[in-house]
Amino acid sequence: MAIIGKIRERVGLLVFIIALAIVAFLLMDALSSSGGGGGVQQQSAGTLNGEPLSYNEYNARVDQLTNNYRLQGQPMDDATTYRLREQAWDAYVEEKISNAETKKLGLSVTNEELRSLFLDPNNLHPTVKSTAIFQDESGNFNPDRFKAYIRSFSDENNPQAAQQRQIWKNFEQGVERSQLQDKYSTLISKAIYAPAFMATQDYTDKNKKANVKYIQYPYTDINDDEVSISDGDLNSYLKANATDFEQDQETREIEYVSFSVKPSKEDSLASKDYVINNVERFKSVENVTSFINVNNSTDPYTGMYFLPGQFTSSEADAIYNAPVGTIHGPYYEGGAWKIARVVDKKMIADSASYRIITIAPKATLSLEAAQKKVDSLKTALNNGADFESLASQFSDDSSKENGGNKGYVKVNTLPVDMNAAIFYDNKAGDIFTINTQQGLNIIEITDMVPSQEGVQIAVLGNEILYSEETRDNVFREASNFLSGAKTLDELRENAAGANLTVQKASDLTANSYEIPNLGVAQDVVTWAFKADKGSVCEKTFFISKKSPTGGAETGLFMVPALSNVKAAGLPSLASVRSQIESKVRNEKKAAIIEGKMTGASLDAIASASGKTVKDANDISFQGASIPGIGVEPKLQAAIASMEANAVSKPIAGERGVYVVQVTNVTDAGTPADMNLAKQTAVQSLRQNVNRKVMNALTDALDVEDKRHEVRTY
């Protein structure tokens, strides 16, 4: 039933995939028979000044980024996948632009220069120098390690040689691109200059301070019904502030009705029955770890002994005080039904001190050689050698400077294996070895006194997830709603009749992959950019989210309708009316407020307007905000240009109208060191210069992103 239900939802997509597979097979055959030469035109991901941007090249960059991400051990989810695709696109476009600019300027990286970036100790590229696998124990670049890495993927017997060669090729190309970009950036940076007048103004803007008295009359103190707004007013504001509302790409707005897929009462009972049916097996099983893992428990088992207060559960006291072998439960907690087993009890210490010698395998020390070194050191210790002396001479741990002493640590705060070795398996005075990610370790427990009873607890938790039957029921509910809603108006009417909420998602771009409050939903966006305004999608979408504990997906079915299309450029008044109305309303309120703020002095104005006089100090032109007021750019600029004791005219700000009197001005004076002032001004101008230049170049060129045209839903 579950499979049939999913096929019903995706029948159109299934037919498309089958057809696409047939076409792809034929195209592959055609390509191979033509020798790859001009038989098939490459798909375009977009254009740059009319020149196509290869979809294959773009996808290769996506693959490279994704592989690099995975190699770092980072988890991949839908949001990460789409984010990496956007990063790959931005990098692809920027590189194309950058290459064109550097070519115009005659900039290049020669083979000799590239070689020196990898091999010349005095000219190493920062990326090469900072790569961990090329560094010694002190964090310095080690040419021997660099050469060993190169040799590693030259060995044909190395099963990972091909993958390493590709990684190296990507790394080498990245260094070359970075060097070329550095040259370009240096040219731009060197062209930035601040003359004396600019340096003086920059110094003044930062150091001139003013204290003021002010009156604030908030817009909210005027009722909305005291002002009237016409379409003429709104259109005039839109034209006068066109640059604030113009958009560089088309956006779309959808309205949708959603149907949540949640576990039913029957699903909860099934979860409870699952743990009940496992009580006897859980009670007698010897390999607790395997049992917990095989049954995908919500609570991983580490073999940890818990002291009172360490086991986090509403059932902690009952479990802690139960005899060994007891099965407690079932009980409900955190979206799951659970049973807990008291595996063991023993006296343990709440803290211990120890010292350590760590031998880390490296390019110059194989694992076998490291093990021999550890065995030799342990033999020496057993024969009476001084631990601190050996740690200082041979350890790779940071504690070597302190003779290997790590001090006191609390129980259950160390990595699992080390925690067990120190607190559960050995006693004070014991010297033993243990291997960790840091290396091969020799440990001596210097102080540990077991004083409290620890309880070893295993928990079998079964998360309450919706069943396929529950999912199918919700799908039928969403499909029934869809069958009676063919237009946006019908969707709204039917939702009102069924007491369902119609939600809205605005400002979706062609390559948006997330919808606010829903998550990853690029299929919905793809449909929205292929649909006509006012239409309802012919199918339901399932928006999924993975369970935090790694269980089955959860989510909702949604029925979307396309409610608005905003073309690139200046939008229509209807599409931005709600944004503009508040601005125009405040302008009209400002006119009313200014009529109330009359008088020759600040006190007189306060009396006439019914407001109080307040103080604000140390206001500068480049300050982030005004103390006690917040961000008010117009007010801040006005204060910076006022003389002492001057009273301003009413100033219409973001949140109200203000009248200020400057009570004191601390002049910045002239820079004591003009060269330093120039350097400071130039430094400010150079901040993010690469990004500023690239943004300017991108804006000046015609970049068309057409990736969405090849997507399906």
Phi, psi and omega in degrees: 000321182296317182294317180299320179299318181291323178296320178302319182291329191242023185302318179297317180295323181297314178300318181297318181297317180298315179297318181296322180297319179296313180298317181299321179297316180295320179295321180297318180294320180295320180296315183293324182287335181269000180073013177079010185254099169070007181288324183229133180281135179294144178290143181260134176271347182163192179222154174232109186053040177088344179275135184292146173253119188295129177292325179295317180293320177299313180297325178298323178291322176299314180299318180297313179298317181296316179297318178299320180296317180292323180297336177279359179079017182277140178288142180254125172233180184300317182297318179295318180302312181291325178295319179294325177296321178292320177298318180296319179295311180301316181294321180297311181296315182296324179293320178300316179294314182297318179299319179296319181292316181293328178294319178301323184273356179076021180276144178201168174240113182285164178299320179295320179294318180297320179298318182293331179294339180258334190241334183278113182303334182269357184222025182296139175291141181307324180295319178294315184297327186263001179286124190301320185290348178261004186256153174273188184297336181270000180086013180261150179299131182241109183300330179294320178293323178298313181294324179296322179294318179298318180296328185298325180261007171268348181276113183292343178279352179280115183297340181258011185300315182297317179295320180294323179296320179293319177299317180296319179300316178297319180297315181297316178296323178296319178296319179297315179297319181296318180296319179294319178294323178298320179296317180296316180295322180296319178301315181294314182299320181291338180277350181277126183220141177244111176291171186301318183295323179290319179296321179294318180295319178298317179296318180294315181301327182274331191247345176285126183238149179225143170254139183223159163251142185213159173240132178243128177241099184294147176297330182293346178282353175251125180295144182299327183286357177278350179235147177244142184235130178252165176298329177297317178300316183293318179295321179296318180294318181299317180292320182290335183238037186304320184296336179284342186243347179296141177237143187276353177213158180294140174233158181228156180234135176240153167242143185211157173245134182242153180230106185290139175259105182237151178302139178272176176300321179294323178295321178295318179295324179294321178294318179295317179299325182299312182288326178297318181291346180257004184302308185295318179296318181296325184290326187255346185298139181272316180272087184296318182301312180297319181298315180296317182291316182298326182269009176051049181297146176292340183245105180297150181256126182245354184078011183291141172264122183265134170273162179308131178092351183267335181274114185274104178189150176292343181260011189305312184297315182296320180290316183299323185271357181281152179294158176301136181096349181291139170254117181259132177123188010284151175221153182263134180198129173059040177078018181215153169266138188223154166229143183240139178245131173277103187281317185197164173222143177201157177282128179225165177271150177275346176203163179205155173246148181207168174228160193216145168239122181247129174245114185260122174300144182209182182302327182264001181216107182290167179298319180297316179294323178297320179295320178297322180294318179296315180300319180295317180294321180294321176299317179298319179294320179294337179266010174102006179296154182281121183299312184298322180294316179294322179298316181297325183277320194242342188289144174263002179275150181298341182284358182301329180293342180246029179067022180084359183289126179257354180075198183270140175229151179279149176297145178068023175248349179269166172307151191308308184296318181290322178300315180294318182297320184279312189267334186251324193258347183226176182227171180304134180095343180288143173243126184213167179247150177207138179262134178227180178297334181283337181148200177265130190237142168249126184236138171238126176277118183267336178202126176195124182235107176299125186223349182224154179278125175258145182242126177271118188237133173243138182236126171260108180245133179243110183295139179279108181241152179290148178273168176297327178296317178297316180299316180296323179297318179291322177300318178296322179297315180294320180294322177296321177295317182298323183298337180254012181227094182259347179227166179300317180298318179294322178300315180296315182296313181294325178294318179297320181292330181263008180059039177255148181272130174268120180256166187228142173230119186249168173056039175279129176265168184301331182250019171296141177238354177237148174243128182309135178072358179246320184104207183292122183206052184293332176301321179294317179296318179302315178299316184300328181271001174247355186265165175264147180303133178093353183271158176249141180298145183282356180221165174268154175248144174253119178261115187253154173221135179287145177296140179304334181264011177085013180279199183292164181291153172231169179159216184205156169266144179225148176242108183261154173228144179274112186261338182201149175232123177252112180290158175297150182103206181284122183286166176287158179299320183301324185282341181237013184306313185298325179289319185283326183304318181294324179293313181293322179299317180293326177297317180291323176295323180300321179296320178294316183295319181299328178291339180271337186267073182244152179143161183274337182231169180297319179296320180294320179294320179297319180294318182292327185264352180074026180244172181251157178269131181237167181246147171215133186239162175056051178267126177239161183296324183262011177293155182291326181197178178259126181306129178084348182243313183106205184277111177220084187304316182296318180293318181297318179294320180297317181298321182297335183259000184269152176269164180300139178074358179286144177248129184280164166282166178304134181243118180278113181255201182285324186246353181178187178253139185233147166234129184234151172233125179281119182266335181201140177235125174260104183292146179285335185074198178253150180300133178292327180234101184295324179298318178294320179297320177296316180299320180294318179295318179295320180300320178296320181292329183278350181299128180054032184298323180299315180294318180298316180295315181296321177297318180295317180295317180297319179295326183283339182259163181264096178256120179244120180264113183242021181300325184293340184291338181262358179278154174236169179228000000 
